Amino acid sequence: MSSVGVLILFMLLGAFICAKARVAMGAVAFSLIALVLFVSTPVGSGLPAAIGTFVAAFDRAATPALNGTGRAESAGTGS
């Protein structure tokens, strides 16, 4: 599993080269493969949960403004 870091590095390098050559689909493909490889590592395994927490917090903050019900709840008070 130690070679995953090298694969991620090569994927990022490939994305950079494609971006410099203005090949957008190649850069996106390399970036997505690098993201999948990163999430498969123990370090990146918490990334989906962190993104979910961020989206949930954003949703809690934006819903009152979109519904016109007043102000948002404070995250620290739990009320």
C-alpha positions as a printed NumPy array, in Angstrom:
array([[  0.   ,   0.   ,   0.   ],
       [  3.049,   2.271,   0.2  ],
       [  2.999,   2.83 ,  -3.552],
       [ -0.371,   4.623,  -3.344],
       [  1.446,   7.832,  -2.438],
       [  3.566,   7.564,  -5.575],
       [  0.46 ,   6.904,  -7.679],
       [ -1.263,   9.958,  -6.2  ],
       [  1.822,  12.052,  -6.97 ],
       [  1.858,  10.836, -10.587],
       [ -1.879,  11.524, -10.936],
       [ -1.396,  15.091,  -9.683],
       [  1.57 ,  15.535, -12.007],
       [ -0.539,  14.245, -14.917],
       [ -3.345,  16.646, -14.   ],
       [ -0.872,  19.534, -13.919],
       [  0.59 ,  18.603, -17.302],
       [ -2.875,  18.284, -18.832],
       [ -3.9  ,  21.631, -17.367],
       [ -0.789,  23.326, -18.775],
       [ -1.52 ,  21.752, -22.174],
       [ -5.149,  22.952, -21.894],
       [ -6.606,  19.451, -22.029],
       [ -9.429,  19.919, -19.54 ],
       [-10.875,  16.407, -19.631],
       [ -7.473,  14.859, -19.033],
       [ -6.857,  17.126, -16.047],
       [-10.279,  16.293, -14.602],
       [ -9.74 ,  12.561, -15.11 ],
       [ -6.321,  12.597, -13.451],
       [ -7.681,  14.697, -10.561],
       [-10.619,  12.345,  -9.975],
       [ -8.352,   9.303,  -9.979],
       [ -6.036,  11.041,  -7.494],
       [ -9.032,  11.865,  -5.271],
       [-10.24 ,   8.251,  -5.322],
       [ -6.753,   7.02 ,  -4.474],
       [ -6.485,   9.548,  -1.631],
       [ -9.835,   8.542,  -0.132],
       [ -8.753,   4.892,  -0.23 ],
       [ -5.83 ,   5.64 ,   2.094],
       [ -6.21 ,   5.692,   5.892],
       [ -5.443,   9.423,   5.957],
       [ -8.167,  10.267,   3.449],
       [-10.798,   7.9  ,   4.815],
       [-12.335,  10.697,   6.906],
       [-12.778,  13.013,   3.925],
       [-16.33 ,  11.913,   2.983],
       [-17.53 ,  12.392,   6.58 ],
       [-15.876,  15.818,   6.761],
       [-17.557,  16.914,   3.546],
       [-20.895,  15.6  ,   4.836],
       [-20.503,  17.562,   8.082],
       [-19.662,  20.734,   6.152],
       [-22.676,  20.348,   3.847],
       [-24.981,  19.664,   6.816],
       [-23.728,  22.78 ,   8.63 ],
       [-24.196,  24.859,   5.501],
       [-27.716,  23.458,   5.093],
       [-28.613,  24.277,   8.717],
       [-27.361,  27.84 ,   8.216],
       [-29.047,  28.43 ,   4.853],
       [-32.468,  26.852,   5.478],
       [-33.901,  29.624,   7.71 ],
       [-32.834,  32.282,   5.218],
       [-34.39 ,  30.388,   2.321],
       [-37.625,  29.663,   4.192],
       [-37.907,  33.18 ,   5.609],
       [-38.326,  31.85 ,   9.159],
       [-35.829,  34.102,  10.862],
       [-32.311,  33.53 ,  12.058],
       [-30.207,  30.372,  11.998],
       [-29.598,  28.165,  15.02 ],
       [-26.307,  28.473,  16.782],
       [-24.177,  25.367,  16.31 ],
       [-22.77 ,  25.553,  19.842],
       [-26.012,  25.812,  21.807],
       [-27.926,  22.953,  20.225],
       [-31.235,  24.812,  20.355]])
